[in-house]
Amino acid sequence: MLLDFDINKTIAAMAFLVQKGNGEADMFLSLKTLYLADKEALVNWGKTITGDSFASLPKGPVLSKVYNLFKGEAGGADQELWDACFSERVNNAIHLLKDVDIGVLSERERDVLESSRATINEMAPWDVADWLHKTCPEWQDPHGHSIPIDPSVILRNSGKSEDEIRLIESSNDSIRFARTVLGFHR
């Protein structure tokens, strides 16, 4: 299943986390928070907030492009937009460089981001990876590398039927096609 990455919503989601974090956000905790939020959105609504792809890394699941944006390795226009909004990492934390309109996020998206943030923040940072390993059955040990996580595996693990998964996949295909036709892809 392919999702449709949306840099504007990704930036808004990250800005939301920075604002909730008193002006800064830790890379590791933010990656885990965004992963949980996108996973919950996929299961509950059939689409994610960011449209990013999921991946297993040694310290738990992440969103692939967001991880590369944090590292400055995404390249292209998406990296330029990200870099215009967020500082370089200092002690693995970033800050906003300018105001970001989080109004592109719906109320339910902000709610799921806040819920995911609260879940991650309840734990000591050094416990987060182990907790994700135990609570995310879609995660596989990549043995020092990265393994893609198929969104249909997440849906299947959450109890969705094959018919429901096909419907969600078809809906995401339609969104991706519409965005292409309307010129939202570079």
Buried (B, 14 or more C-beta within 10 A) or exposed (E): BEBBBBBBBBBBBBBBBBBBBEEBBBBBBBBBBBBBBBBBBBBEBBBBBBBBBBBBBEBBBBBBBBBBBBEEEBEEEBBEBBBEBBEEBEEEBBBBEEEBEBEBBEEEBBEBBBBBBEBBEEBEEEEBBEBBBEEBEBBBEEEEEEBEBEBBBBBBEBEBEEEBBEEBBEEBBEBBEEBEEEEEEE
